[in-house]
Amino acid sequence: MKFLQFTSYIFILLLASCQKDKNTVASADTEQNVKDTVLHITPLDVKLNKLTSGWKTSKTNSVKQFYNKTWPKDDLSGGFLVAKNGQILFETYGGYANRKNKTEIDANTPIHLASVSKVLTAAVILKFIDLEKLDIDAKVNSILPEFPYEDITIKMLLNHRSGLPNYAYFGDDRTIWDRSMMKNQDILDLLALHKFDLYFKPDKKFGYCNTNYAMLALVIEKVTKMNYRDAMKKIIFDPLGMKNTYVFDYYKDKETASQSYKGNNVLYDYDFLDNIYGDKNIYSTPRDMLKFDLATYSKKFLNPKLVKQVFQGYSYEHKGERNYGLGIRMHEWKTGEKLFYHNGWWHGNTSSYVTLKGDTVAMIALSNKFSYKPYKIWKLSTLFGKYPIKPDKEDGAE
């Protein structure tokens, strides 16, 4: 009997040891996979000319005039930054991250990026494609087996041509979801369970939809074998020195994160969609977004062929200058000029990130108090290039 007990004990030890070795190998593979990706995202080799003092002073004064005209009461609740060649021309911060305890917003205060988060999610997916860890034309269900739509590809998620239904709509149906805190995996599970009708045949036309980027976050988790929050931190935020950028976790960050407010300063409460990431839920600062913008000019960031695919339009079903690339919006004019940007809106948070690739200019406006004013920042583009922007052009979130 004692011999049998001893033998069983040895067997358990060996089993535990094998499992430990297996876990160690899996962990090492995951770390190596992420490390390979991180090494290719660096702004260190970006060499841009230093601005002359006269040019810088002139442009700074013009940007200040724009800011004072847009926020005549200097009542921005957030951050505003304009930079050329990585050098800040003008920045300002104001308002409260938390009005109840009077926590003021400064250059280091992370604010909800809303849909500007998609730019960062896309950057990681594009790195995987660049490193051949992922095929841009791969079917989503080859990576996420539960995904019920056969013809939708990674590219269609990136450029919003999938036809997927918006999770905010079917999630709001109490016969489908009980309004408990929803996760990305819940969205996939609901799609698999209900097989909701697509809004249109895949790749037939453009249809902006947050579900696309919620799925891309799950793809990132599948490729890295890490949680999206950790993957983003290790692949982009840490290597680029984005020290004030993180992916919101409702259960850990709801008490400390910057709050959002209505125009009359009434607090927006969290709701059941506030723990979904990929399409939103990255908190950052204008300075950190400038670091990311600079990195995109690095030759090591993406190969030139893929960069060309990122910054081209994919939806020409309707006439007009607006289009969408791979994780970025754009204006394409007949005169040849192109302007790239992404706006965002979630609760009281409104955001705008504009990147003028031909002029190496970045413009970022973030607000945690509902306002359309951040969307006006793109009009500053005319200071740096011949962009045919009409003064009376309306500005909106998407």
ABEGO torsion letter per residue (X at the ends): XAAAAAAAAAAAAAAAAAAAAAAAAAAAAAAAAAAAAAAABBAAABBBBBBBAAAAAAAAAAAAAAAAAABAAGABBEBBBBBBGGBBABBBBBEBABAAAGBBBBAABBBBAEAAAAAAAAAAAAAAAAAGABBAABBAAAABAABABAABBAAAAAAGAAGBBBAAAAAABAAABAGBBBBAAAAAAAAAAAGBBBABBBGABBBBBAAAAAAAAAAAAAAAGBBAAAAAAAAAAAAAGBAABBBBBAAAAAAABBBBBBAAGBBBBBBAAAABBGABGBBBBAAAAAAAAAAAABAAABBAAAAAAAABBABAABBEABBBBBGBBBBBBAAGBBBBBBBBBBEABBBBBBBBAAAGBBBBBBBABBBAAAAAAAAAAAAABBBBBBAABBBBAX
